[in-house]
């Protein structure tokens, strides 16, 4: 009993730690900056996060959900991902016990969580998550896999092939098709059918709820263009118009200053003369701040336009709802409850 409690606690702590890492993956992978900075940083002010502020769940509670450096709110997604990962690690241990499949499905749920939240932001399922699940599906061809190789081969085709036809007709993204394929390889055909059934039901219910909420917002006049932009794209990465030229940024700042001067009663020519005299001095605070701004925006724009395109494409989807999160949620249902659901239907059909 004491050993079991210890293993449950170890599963929870491991899940929290890995969940913190998954937050980094979810934020950085769509932006193409996964290896650009070694330390975690605040997406609002780019200040490095100290070790004491990077403890899963605890730091969020201690900081009251705000960044220590800039005081801006921290997205509740971070503790949610950490707690969700810990809960699934505990569930995997409770379901499989001390078994190689516990490790296999710990890795699988990490890939699913990452894919689901990135899909929420960008309407794209990362190929890296698909590749991880594909490798896990291949690994479970070993005797400990729990599913025969025949069931695996049927599972990877029984849903993904029909969904490929739907995809070609424009009714589904190709990333969802690939996700069905690799999950069928992991689960076998019976649980894959359960997965498909629940993903369809959850997807329909979720879409109706989202559309109802958006309709209510539109009726109350509270919905604007910003509502269709993913949360993680509203940070400092997106505050410029995409220009990486520091001279262009400087010109924009100057134009803003001139416009501000023209709205006052003070003679603009006199203020401009005073401004030129001030900026001619060396190492003035304004010069330092502007120089830092140039370096900051240039550095943040060096990753290229492809990073922004993912979020731009997501914003253009309008009222569409990503399907990847529903597939991930249905996978959990099929994994833990699939056997009971299959037995239930078998009794009804007299099999």
Secondary structure, 3 states (H helix, E strand, C coil): CHHHHHHHHHHHHHHHHHHHHHHHHHHHHHHCCCCCCCCCECCCCCCECCHHHCCCCHHHHHCCCECCCCCCECCCHHHHHHHHHHHHHHHHHHHHCCCHHHHHHHHHHHHHHHHHHHHHHHCCCCHHHHHHHHHHHHHCCCHHHCCCHHHHHHHHHHCHHHHHHHHHCCCCCHHHHHHHHHHHHHHCHHHHHHHHHHHHHHHHHHHHHHHHHHHHHHHHCCCCHHHHCCHHHCCHHHCCCCCCCHHHHHHHHHHHHHHHHHCCCCCHHHHHHHHHHHHCCCCCHHHHHHHHHHHHHHHHHCCCHHHHHHHHHHHHCCCCCCCHHHHHHHHHHHHHHHHHHHHHHHHHHCC
